[in-house]
Amino acid sequence: MEYHLQISHLLLKFLLQTKEGEIIIPLGPCSTLSFYLPEEASFFFHHFISASISIGDAQEEYDRVRNAPARGDLRDRMYARLNPSHRVAFQEYRRFGIVLPFGAVNTHFNSPNLSLFSPDGKWLQTDYADPLEGWE
């Protein structure tokens, strides 16, 4: 929740600088950065700072995509290529979607990252998305 509040504060501050889609950011005494923020982008930024998805709903949607029974063979083949210690760490990642070293304290990661969910609550990544490989 702390991270969500920090991100929300920064995004809200950024969005409040918008005047009819235009953003002007002072870079110093003699220069500014200005650009146009499309309405669609503003919509997604507002989605990121909303409380539109509960933790339970987010976990349920994440599980629906990441642990679909029809994709079990793919998961088994993926795990077969990993060292035993990496299997344990990757399984922990697949359970919660938190990218931390295995065994690290994760109690303060108690709010869903809304940038990974569509505005209607659907998980945006595939079931085989891997943080070590990166993602779009």
C-alpha angles and dihedrals in degrees: 000000000000092000091047090053093048093048092044091052093051094044093047091050088050093048092049089060088062115105110187091330096312120114123197117188119185112229097182141321094303106028142057137184114225131178142152118256110209116230090243091058091048089052091054093046089053088049090054092056097042126097092227097131123052122218090249094050091047092050091047092051091044090051091047091059103031098043104036108154091225090063096053093108091055091051092048092051090047092051092047090065094053131087113248094255091050090050090057093047093045092048089054089051091049091052097056109005093235115141104215135124110278111271095019116139109265103172093113091057093086103130127072119249098241093196087074093055130068118239089261092054102260120143108247101204131076122253091253097051108136123196090211089060094042126230140229 
